[in-house]
Amino acid sequence: MPSEPVPPPPLRVHVDPERAAAYARETGYRGAGVPFAYPAVWLSAKAVRDAIAKVCEDAEAVPVHESQTFSYMAPLRFDEEYDLAVAFRSEETPPRLILDATVATLAGEPIARIETMLRIVPRAGLAGAAASLSGASS
Amino acid sequence: MSAPALPAPGDRLPEATIGPFDAEALQRYADVSGDDNPLHLDDDLAKMIGLAAPPVHGMKLFAFFESYLADWRPDLAVASISGKFVQPVLRGETAKLSGRVLRASPEDGVFVRLFAHGSARVPAIIGEATLRMRSGAGA
């Protein structure tokens, strides 16, 4: 089973209007709000990436993005700050690392839950896993 | 004015095609998202694992479902959405989006099964979304 990294402390994140607009352009979003998948940019924060990288380094493996879920209780707002808390859990068969993230206002009001499931694929088996690498993301 | 009717179970969403996405588009997505995994950007690395070209970021494709759903029913808003990444869509390929309503009720919202197909028979992404009437849209 992959090790479970120590979760980073809650991250203070921000809906940057320019970055949100760029994200919308690259994902075909034409609405007036913040794209629902925009928090993906927060999950690429160094603290999160480093934690995933450590698990993969220990397992001599690479992360393959297997599934993604966003559930919203309220919409994100441009130029607002939020607290992003990330917890990790692992599964043994097959090896997976799952990120459970919550987005909350600075007053603690829950806004969104995000689940990111990563398959931990041994480097030696990577070529054989290529057929299912659609979301092979770091 | 009467509220818009909810879709019915079995209703199919009109198909839509996205892409193809070139290397510049993948680089732009990497830059804005922070997902700079070289697999999506490096031809040689993709070939090393048996892919003819770098795969499009799964999240980039997945995010297109939001506009796809909004084009179908702008009066409904996405409350939750999930996707399982099954097969790669490679740089230079298009993807076909499709969907079908599985359940719909005023209380629980509209539950839609979603698919993104690349060139393979197997879907690239299998998704599901729960939609709710936007406030002010009635129902």
Interface residues (C-beta under 8 A of the other chain):
Chain A: R19 A22 Y23 E26 T27 G28 Y29 R30 G31 P35 F36 A37 A40 V41 S44 A45 H65 E66 S67 Q68 T69 F70 S71 Y72 E115 L126 A127 A129 A130 A131 S132 L133 S134 G135 A136 S137 S138
Chain B: I18 A25 R28 Y29 V32 S33 G34 D35 D36 N37 L39 H40 M48 I49 G50 L51 P55 H57 G58 M59 K60 L61 F62 A63 F64 E66 S67 Y68 A70 V78 A79 S80 I81 S82 G83 K84 F85 V86 Q87 P88 V89 A124 I125
